[in-house]
Amino acid sequence: MTENSPDEMLLDALAPDLLRQYIDFKNINGLFSRGNATGRAKEEIDIHLSCVKNMGAEVVGSVSLKENLSLYQGSYVYILAGYDRNYGFELYLNNKQTEVLGVMIVRLRKKSESEIQWEKERLGIKYP
């Protein structure tokens, strides 16, 4: 993670205790941010949870995240995502990036070829 990047500073300022319990902030890789329409974000969470459930992986925070998004009145959300050696995460913020809506944390592991194929079919990915 680039030291003192805007995303890093935002993550450091707003990350809830739950995220801090799982993620090693000194070793975050691939930190990125993006905006998304709230409805689309809900759909992507459902797809992601379906994939994770199929793999039998551990997910933390998804129930409260989905509850909070169902109550959220904004049209857009801001997502900070990244991973360390053991876990991947998505931190959902309001569109002004001032309030945490929730976090989803997934324990990482190597996927089998059949899991990768199932995900490609589920997500409609056509390329190898």
C-alpha positions in Angstrom: 0.0 0.0 0.0 1.4 3.4 -0.9 2.1 5.3 2.3 -0.1 8.2 3.0 -2.3 7.7 -0.1 -5.8 9.2 0.1 -7.3 5.7 0.3 -4.9 4.7 3.1 -5.7 7.8 5.1 -9.4 7.2 4.6 -9.1 3.6 5.7 -7.0 4.5 8.7 -9.5 7.2 9.8 -12.7 5.2 9.3 -11.9 1.5 9.7 -14.1 -0.1 12.3 -12.7 -2.2 15.1 -14.0 -5.4 13.4 -11.8 -4.7 10.4 -8.8 -3.9 12.6 -9.2 -7.3 14.4 -8.7 -9.2 11.1 -6.6 -7.1 8.8 -2.9 -6.3 9.3 -2.9 -2.7 8.2 0.9 -2.6 7.7 0.7 -5.4 5.1 -2.4 -4.4 3.0 -2.0 -5.2 -0.7 -4.1 -4.1 -3.6 -5.9 -1.3 -1.8 -8.3 0.3 -4.2 -11.5 2.4 -4.1 -14.5 2.8 -6.3 -18.0 4.2 -6.3 -21.0 2.1 -7.0 -24.8 2.5 -7.3 -26.3 1.2 -4.0 -28.6 -1.3 -5.8 -25.7 -2.7 -7.8 -23.6 -2.9 -4.7 -26.3 -5.0 -3.0 -26.4 -7.3 -6.1 -22.6 -7.7 -6.1 -22.6 -8.6 -2.4 -25.2 -11.3 -3.0 -23.1 -12.7 -5.8 -20.0 -12.5 -3.8 -21.6 -14.3 -0.8 -23.0 -17.0 -3.1 -19.4 -17.6 -4.4 -17.9 -17.6 -0.9 -20.7 -19.9 0.4 -20.0 -22.3 -2.5 -16.3 -22.4 -1.5 -17.1 -23.0 2.2 -15.1 -19.9 3.1 -15.4 -17.8 6.3 -17.2 -14.5 5.9 -17.4 -11.9 8.7 -19.6 -8.8 8.7 -21.9 -9.5 5.8 -25.2 -9.8 7.8 -24.9 -6.3 9.4 -23.5 -4.9 6.1 -26.6 -6.1 4.2 -28.9 -4.8 7.0 -27.2 -1.3 6.9 -27.4 -1.1 3.1 -31.1 -1.9 3.2 -31.6 1.1 5.4 -29.2 3.4 3.5 -31.1 6.1 1.6 -28.2 7.2 -0.6 -28.0 6.4 -4.3 -24.3 5.6 -4.3 -21.8 4.0 -2.0 -18.0 4.2 -1.8 -16.0 1.0 -1.4 -12.5 0.6 -0.2 -11.2 -2.9 -0.8 -7.9 -4.7 -0.3 -6.3 -7.8 1.3 -3.5 -8.9 3.5 -1.9 -12.3 3.8 -5.0 -14.0 5.3 -8.1 -11.9 4.6 -9.7 -9.8 1.9 -12.1 -7.0 2.7 -14.5 -4.5 1.4 -15.3 -1.4 3.5 -18.6 0.3 2.5 -18.9 4.0 3.1 -21.6 6.6 2.3 -21.2 8.5 -0.9 -19.6 11.4 1.0 -17.0 9.0 2.5 -17.8 10.2 6.1 -19.8 7.2 7.5 -19.1 3.5 7.6 -22.1 1.5 6.3 -20.4 -1.9 7.0 -17.6 -4.2 6.2 -17.3 -7.7 4.7 -14.2 -9.7 5.5 -13.4 -13.0 3.7 -10.7 -15.5 4.7 -8.5 -16.1 1.7 -7.4 -19.5 0.3 -6.4 -21.0 -2.9 -9.3 -22.0 -5.1 -9.6 -25.3 -7.0 -10.2 -25.3 -10.8 -13.8 -26.4 -10.3 -14.4 -23.5 -8.0 -12.9 -21.1 -10.5 -15.1 -22.6 -13.3 -18.2 -22.3 -11.1 -17.5 -18.7 -10.4 -16.9 -17.9 -14.1 -20.2 -19.5 -15.0 -22.1 -17.7 -12.1 -20.6 -14.3 -13.1 -20.9 -14.8 -16.9 -17.1 -14.6 -17.5 -16.4 -15.8 -21.1 -12.6 -15.5 -21.3 -10.1 -18.1 -19.8 
